[in-house]
Structure formats: C-alpha cells, structure tokens
Amino acid sequence: MTILRRVMLFAVISVFTLGLGLLALLDGIGMLAASGDYAGNDRTALLGLGTLTTAGALVPIALWVLAGWALFVRRQRWEW
C-alpha cells in the first residue's frame, strides 16, 4: 500500500473516529460543567452521564491512535 493510500485511509478513519470521539468528549465535559447548576437527583444524573460520556469518548480516540499506529508504524497490510 502506497503512502498516499495510507494517508487517504487514515483521513477517512479520522473523520469518523476522531470526530465522534471529540464530539462525545466535549458533550461529556459540558454535562459535567452544567451539573454545578443543579442539585439533588438532577445533579447526580448529570454527573453520572457526563462521566460515562467522557469515558466512552476515549474509545473512538483510542481506535484512531491504533489505526494510525497500524498504518504508519507497523505498516499493516489490509488486502482489499
């Protein structure tokens, strides 16, 4: 696989994995920040959802890192 194809494949992977990961991360941080305006069960729900969303955002970001490693460092070959 040529370097140009690797870069193009990584760009397509980046749009989805990094985009979704950053979107979820910012949403989770927003929920955590908004929890200060609430009290009681509403605050507990926002803290829980914000924590889970922030932690879940790390999965697509980790997949993006692994895809970059496989394509550029290890030079993994994927047959089409």
GROMACS elastic network, one bead per residue, 0.5 to 0.9 nm:
[ bonds ]
;  ai    aj funct       b0    kb
    1     4     6  0.82475   500
    1     5     6  0.63709   500
    1     6     6  0.67778   500
    1    75     6  0.86150   500
    1    77     6  0.69393   500
    1    78     6  0.83695   500
    2     5     6  0.53742   500
    2     6     6  0.63522   500
    2     7     6  0.87683   500
    3     7     6  0.61174   500
    3     8     6  0.85786   500
    3    72     6  0.85034   500
    4     7     6  0.51325   500
    4     8     6  0.61789   500
    4     9     6  0.85663   500
    5     8     6  0.50574   500
    5     9     6  0.60128   500
    5    10     6  0.84230   500
    6     9     6  0.51505   500
    6    10     6  0.60333   500
    6    11     6  0.85125   500
    6    71     6  0.63037   500
    6    72     6  0.75410   500
    6    75     6  0.89275   500
    7    10     6  0.50463   500
    7    11     6  0.60807   500
    7    12     6  0.87392   500
    7    71     6  0.84793   500
    7    72     6  0.87599   500
    8    11     6  0.50009   500
    8    12     6  0.63689   500
    8    13     6  0.86567   500
    9    12     6  0.52136   500
    9    13     6  0.62049   500
    9    14     6  0.84844   500
    9    71     6  0.86999   500
   10    14     6  0.58789   500
   10    15     6  0.86448   500
   10    64     6  0.85003   500
   10    67     6  0.72891   500
   10    68     6  0.67095   500
   10    71     6  0.75943   500
   11    15     6  0.63125   500
   12    15     6  0.53768   500
   12    16     6  0.69282   500
   12    17     6  0.88733   500
   13    16     6  0.56332   500
   13    17     6  0.60318   500
   13    18     6  0.78225   500
   13    64     6  0.70843   500
   13    67     6  0.77756   500
   14    17     6  0.53596   500
   14    18     6  0.50898   500
   14    19     6  0.69311   500
   14    64     6  0.64412   500
   14    67     6  0.89660   500
   15    18     6  0.59486   500
   15    19     6  0.53837   500
   15    20     6  0.80122   500
   16    19     6  0.52491   500
   16    20     6  0.58702   500
   16    21     6  0.82907   500
   16    60     6  0.84750   500
   17    20     6  0.53427   500
   17    21     6  0.59405   500
   17    22     6  0.85104   500
   17    59     6  0.87668   500
   17    61     6  0.63188   500
   17    62     6  0.87776   500
   17    63     6  0.70100   500
   17    64     6  0.58771   500
   18    22     6  0.59632   500
   18    23     6  0.83461   500
   18    60     6  0.64130   500
   18    61     6  0.56030   500
   18    62     6  0.89973   500
   18    63     6  0.86178   500
   18    64     6  0.63072   500
   19    22     6  0.53696   500
   19    23     6  0.60571   500
   19    24     6  0.85896   500
   19    60     6  0.86391   500
   19    61     6  0.87657   500
   20    23     6  0.50783   500
   20    24     6  0.60908   500
   20    25     6  0.84429   500
   20    57     6  0.75938   500
   20    60     6  0.68916   500
   20    61     6  0.83510   500
   21    24     6  0.52664   500
   21    25     6  0.60293   500
   21    26     6  0.86190   500
   21    56     6  0.81133   500
   21    58     6  0.64979   500
   21    59     6  0.72666   500
   21    60     6  0.51013   500
   21    61     6  0.54203   500
   21    62     6  0.89044   500
   22    26     6  0.60429   500
   22    27     6  0.83947   500
   22    57     6  0.68736   500
   22    58     6  0.87131   500
   22    60     6  0.86694   500
   22    61     6  0.77059   500
   23    26     6  0.53324   500
   23    27     6  0.61281   500
   23    28     6  0.86111   500
   23    57     6  0.79070   500
   24    28     6  0.60227   500
   24    29     6  0.85412   500
   24    53     6  0.62208   500
   24    54     6  0.65730   500
   24    56     6  0.75467   500
   24    57     6  0.51782   500
   24    58     6  0.87828   500
   25    28     6  0.51482   500
   25    29     6  0.61904   500
   25    30     6  0.85129   500
   25    53     6  0.67965   500
   25    55     6  0.78913   500
   25    56     6  0.79902   500
   25    57     6  0.51073   500
   25    58     6  0.76496   500
   26    29     6  0.50993   500
   26    30     6  0.60275   500
   26    31     6  0.86290   500
   26    54     6  0.77573   500
   26    57     6  0.87974   500
   27    31     6  0.62621   500
   27    32     6  0.87117   500
   27    50     6  0.76018   500
   27    53     6  0.73526   500
   27    54     6  0.76374   500
   28    31     6  0.51030   500
   28    32     6  0.62730   500
   28    33     6  0.86274   500
   28    49     6  0.73416   500
   28    51     6  0.65374   500
   28    52     6  0.75858   500
   28    55     6  0.83272   500
   28    57     6  0.81689   500
   29    32     6  0.50387   500
   29    33     6  0.61147   500
   29    34     6  0.85467   500
   29    50     6  0.64086   500
   29    51     6  0.81103   500
   29    53     6  0.83633   500
   29    54     6  0.66082   500
   30    33     6  0.50788   500
   30    34     6  0.60731   500
   30    35     6  0.86364   500
   30    50     6  0.75396   500
   31    34     6  0.50538   500
   31    35     6  0.61997   500
   31    46     6  0.58879   500
   31    47     6  0.70779   500
   31    49     6  0.73780   500
   31    51     6  0.84286   500
   31    53     6  0.87961   500
   32    35     6  0.53101   500
   32    36     6  0.76816   500
   32    46     6  0.65301   500
   32    47     6  0.56201   500
   32    48     6  0.85810   500
   32    49     6  0.82650   500
   32    50     6  0.51230   500
   32    51     6  0.72023   500
   33    36     6  0.62698   500
   33    37     6  0.83673   500
   33    47     6  0.88697   500
   33    50     6  0.86986   500
   34    37     6  0.57798   500
   34    38     6  0.75478   500
   34    43     6  0.85952   500
   34    46     6  0.76504   500
   34    47     6  0.88930   500
   35    38     6  0.54797   500
   35    39     6  0.78448   500
   35    42     6  0.78609   500
   35    43     6  0.51251   500
   35    44     6  0.78939   500
   35    45     6  0.85300   500
   35    46     6  0.55699   500
   35    47     6  0.62214   500
   35    50     6  0.86586   500
   36    39     6  0.76158   500
   36    43     6  0.72067   500
   37    43     6  0.78785   500
   38    41     6  0.85669   500
   38    42     6  0.61364   500
   38    43     6  0.50510   500
   38    44     6  0.88125   500
   38    46     6  0.86259   500
   39    42     6  0.60150   500
   39    44     6  0.77719   500
   40    43     6  0.54928   500
   40    44     6  0.64418   500
   40    45     6  0.88317   500
   41    45     6  0.60620   500
   41    46     6  0.85713   500
   42    45     6  0.51527   500
   42    46     6  0.62388   500
   42    47     6  0.86056   500
   43    46     6  0.51363   500
   43    47     6  0.60692   500
   43    48     6  0.85226   500
   44    47     6  0.51278   500
   44    48     6  0.60940   500
   44    49     6  0.85416   500
   45    48     6  0.51419   500
   45    49     6  0.60232   500
   45    50     6  0.82816   500
   46    49     6  0.51662   500
   46    50     6  0.57148   500
   46    51     6  0.82951   500
   47    50     6  0.51217   500
   47    51     6  0.60075   500
   47    52     6  0.85612   500
   48    51     6  0.52295   500
   48    52     6  0.61846   500
   48    53     6  0.85150   500
   49    52     6  0.51354   500
   49    53     6  0.59131   500
   49    54     6  0.83883   500
   50    53     6  0.51553   500
   50    54     6  0.60061   500
   50    55     6  0.84933   500
   51    54     6  0.51855   500
   51    55     6  0.61020   500
   51    56     6  0.84535   500
   52    55     6  0.51088   500
   52    56     6  0.59044   500
   52    57     6  0.84910   500
   53    57     6  0.61049   500
   53    58     6  0.89914   500
   54    57     6  0.51540   500
   54    58     6  0.70564   500
   55    58     6  0.55893   500
   55    59     6  0.77029   500
   56    59     6  0.57000   500
   56    60     6  0.79830   500
   57    60     6  0.61760   500
   57    61     6  0.67843   500
   57    62     6  0.89004   500
   58    61     6  0.50902   500
   58    62     6  0.59254   500
   58    63     6  0.85732   500
   59    62     6  0.51195   500
   59    63     6  0.62557   500
   59    64     6  0.86886   500
   60    64     6  0.61747   500
   60    65     6  0.87162   500
   61    64     6  0.50279   500
   61    65     6  0.64027   500
   61    66     6  0.87483   500
   62    65     6  0.50825   500
   62    66     6  0.62245   500
   62    67     6  0.86122   500
   63    66     6  0.50143   500
   63    67     6  0.60536   500
   63    68     6  0.85667   500
   64    67     6  0.51346   500
   64    68     6  0.62495   500
   64    69     6  0.86310   500
   65    68     6  0.51893   500
   65    69     6  0.61991   500
   65    70     6  0.86599   500
   66    69     6  0.50122   500
   66    70     6  0.60653   500
   66    71     6  0.85457   500
   67    70     6  0.50951   500
   67    71     6  0.60717   500
   67    72     6  0.84661   500
   68    71     6  0.52136   500
   68    72     6  0.58741   500
   68    73     6  0.74953   500
   69    72     6  0.54995   500
   69    74     6  0.62758   500
   69    75     6  0.79290   500
   69    76     6  0.87882   500
   70    73     6  0.59890   500
   70    74     6  0.50333   500
   70    75     6  0.57524   500
   70    76     6  0.52834   500
   70    77     6  0.86275   500
   71    74     6  0.63464   500
   71    76     6  0.55805   500
   71    77     6  0.78678   500
   72    75     6  0.51665   500
   72    76     6  0.78947   500
   73    76     6  0.82455   500
